[in-house]
Amino acid sequence: MQGSLRQQGIGAQLMAELRRVAAARAGCRRVEWMTDRSNPAARGFYKSLGFAEFEGKIVYRIDASTV
């Protein structure tokens, strides 16, 4: 089933709804999310929707098994 829903516009519809929800919420100035640098398909998709990559943050991660 993986990939069977691709290229049907569902992701673009979800992102459009996310923008509408954020715009309607008082005090919400932006929406942020992440994707891997090694995922050119996702990066291209977001770029095609008009979103810009932002280099201003550093993401930290730790495995729960090391805690």
N, C-alpha and C positions, 0 to 999 in steps of 0.2 A: 504494500500500500504506500510505502514511502515514495514521495514524488508524484503520486497520482493527483494531487490537488494543485500542483504547480502550474503556473501559466494560465490561471483562471481568474486572476484579479483579486483573489481573496486577501492576499497580503496588502495590496494597495488599498482595499476597502478598510481593512483593519487599521492601517496607518492613518487614513483619512478620518476615521471615527475617533482615533486617539487624539488627533489634532482638534477635532470639534469639542471633545470632552475637556481637553486642557484649556481651550479658548473660553469655554463657558464657566470654568471654575475660577472664582474670584481669587486673585493673588497668584495664580499659576502663570509664571512667566516663561517657562520652557519645559520641554520634555527631553529626557536623555535616556539612551540605551546603549548597549555595547554589542559589538560583533568582533570576531577574531580578525586580526590583520590578514591571516591566511585564508580568508573566505571571500574571494573576489566576487562571487555571485551575489552574496548579501551586500557587500559594499557597493556594487554596481546597482543593485536594486534600490537601495536607499538614495544613492546619488540620482537615479532616474526620477525619484519622487521630489527632488529639490533639496534634500537634506545635505548638510555639509559635515565633513569629518572635523572633529574638534580635537586638537592635540594638547589641550590644557590640563588634563587629568592623568594621574597615574593610578592604575588598578593594582591593588594588592590582594593576594590570595594565600590561603593556608589550607592544607588538607585537614579535615576534621580528625583524621586518625593520628595526627601529630600533636593534637591538643591534649 
